Structures are given as structure tokens and as C-alpha cells.
Amino acid sequence: MSKSGQASKNVRFMKSDLRIELLGTSFSIAAEENPVYLESILNNYRLALESTQNSTGLRDPLKIAILTGFLLCDEIQRIFNREAAEQEAEARETEQITLNLIARIEEVLSYES
């Protein structure tokens, strides 16, 4: 990794406050994270809540929050499973290429002997 890439990984943000106002509840949190990133996460969650509310017709804030959390966990799991399957397919392909190379090397070596 380049020094500039490593330097950006080590950037520490001062604690920033994020005001959360969702489903009739409001509170603030403090986090050592980029405030723009925090706002982005909050906006994504807000959209997910609205989507859950619109697709289910639920009005109970607790049920909306729980179901949205469940759906987001499902989405994360599906992404994880897809990435694991892609890595497994890549490993099989690498193994096949390696076996083919070994066979070719053995063929050349046996031809030369």
C-alpha cells in the first residue's frame, strides 16, 4: 500500500455530533467519523425506513425500525454470500489454471527427457 493510501486510512476525525430525527424520535450521537459519511448513512437509513413503511403499510415506528433492520441484515447477508460464491469460483478457476500449467510443464519435461 502506498504511503498516501496508508495515511488516508489513519486519518482520525474529531468527534462529531449527528442529530438523528426518525420515526418520531430524536437524539444525538457522537462518533469519530467523517460527518459527511455519517449524514450519508443516516440518509440511506431514512430511505430504507420510508421504503419499508411504503411497502408494508406499517405505521408503528418500532415495527418499522425492526423490520427495516431485519431487511438491511438480509441485504448484507446476500452481499456476503454473493462475494463468498465469487471468491470460491475464482479459487476454482485459479486451481484449474494451476493444474493446466503443471500438466503442460510435466509434458514439456517428459518430452525433453
C-alpha positions in Angstrom: 0.0 0.0 0.0 1.3 3.5 -0.8 2.2 5.9 1.9 -0.6 8.2 0.8 -3.1 5.3 0.9 -2.0 4.3 4.4 -2.1 7.9 5.6 -5.7 8.2 4.5 -6.5 5.0 6.4 -5.0 6.5 9.6 -7.0 9.8 9.4 -8.7 10.4 12.7 -11.7 12.6 12.8 -12.7 14.6 15.8 -15.8 13.6 17.4 -18.7 14.9 15.5 -22.3 15.1 16.6 -25.1 13.7 14.4 -28.7 14.7 15.1 -31.0 11.8 14.3 -34.7 12.5 13.8 -36.5 9.4 12.7 -39.9 7.8 13.3 -41.0 10.5 15.8 -37.8 10.1 17.9 -34.8 12.4 18.0 -31.5 12.2 19.7 -27.8 13.0 19.1 -24.9 10.7 18.8 -21.2 11.5 18.8 -18.8 9.5 16.6 -15.2 9.7 15.4 -16.2 9.6 11.8 -16.4 11.9 8.8 -19.6 14.0 9.3 -20.4 13.7 5.6 -20.2 9.9 5.9 -22.5 9.9 8.9 -25.1 12.0 7.1 -24.9 9.7 4.1 -25.5 6.6 6.4 -28.4 8.4 8.1 -29.9 9.4 4.7 -29.6 5.8 3.5 -31.3 4.5 6.6 -34.1 7.2 6.3 -34.7 5.9 2.7 -34.8 2.3 3.9 -37.3 3.2 6.6 -39.5 5.0 4.1 -39.3 2.0 1.7 -40.3 -0.4 4.5 -43.2 1.9 5.5 -44.4 2.3 2.0 -44.2 -1.3 1.0 -45.8 -2.7 4.2 -48.2 0.0 5.2 -46.9 -0.3 8.8 -47.4 2.8 11.0 -45.9 1.6 14.3 -42.4 3.1 14.5 -40.9 0.2 16.5 -42.1 -2.3 14.0 -40.9 -0.2 11.0 -37.4 0.1 12.6 -37.2 -3.6 13.5 -38.4 -4.8 10.0 -36.0 -2.3 8.3 -33.1 -3.6 10.4 -34.1 -7.1 9.5 -34.3 -6.3 5.8 -30.9 -4.5 5.9 -29.3 -7.5 7.6 -30.8 -9.7 4.9 -29.3 -7.5 2.2 -25.9 -7.6 3.9 -26.0 -11.4 4.2 -26.9 -11.7 0.5 -24.0 -9.5 -0.5 -21.7 -11.6 1.8 -23.0 -14.8 0.2 -22.6 -13.5 -3.3 -19.0 -12.3 -2.6 -18.2 -15.7 -1.0 -19.5 -17.5 -4.0 -17.5 -15.3 -6.4 -14.3 -15.9 -4.3 -15.0 -19.7 -4.4 -15.5 -19.6 -8.2 -12.3 -17.5 -8.6 -10.4 -20.1 -6.4 -11.7 -23.0 -8.6 -10.6 -21.1 -11.7 -7.1 -20.4 -10.2 -6.8 -24.1 -9.3 -7.8 -25.2 -12.8 -5.2 -22.8 -14.4 -2.5 -24.0 -12.0 -3.3 -27.7 -12.8 -3.2 -26.9 -16.5 0.2 -25.2 -16.1 1.5 -28.2 -14.1 0.3 -30.6 -16.8 2.0 -28.5 -19.5 5.2 -28.3 -17.6 5.2 -32.1 -17.0 4.5 -32.6 -20.7 7.5 -30.4 -21.7 9.7 -32.1 -19.2 8.8 -35.6 -20.2 9.3 -34.6 -23.9 12.8 -33.3 -23.2 13.9 -36.5 -21.3 
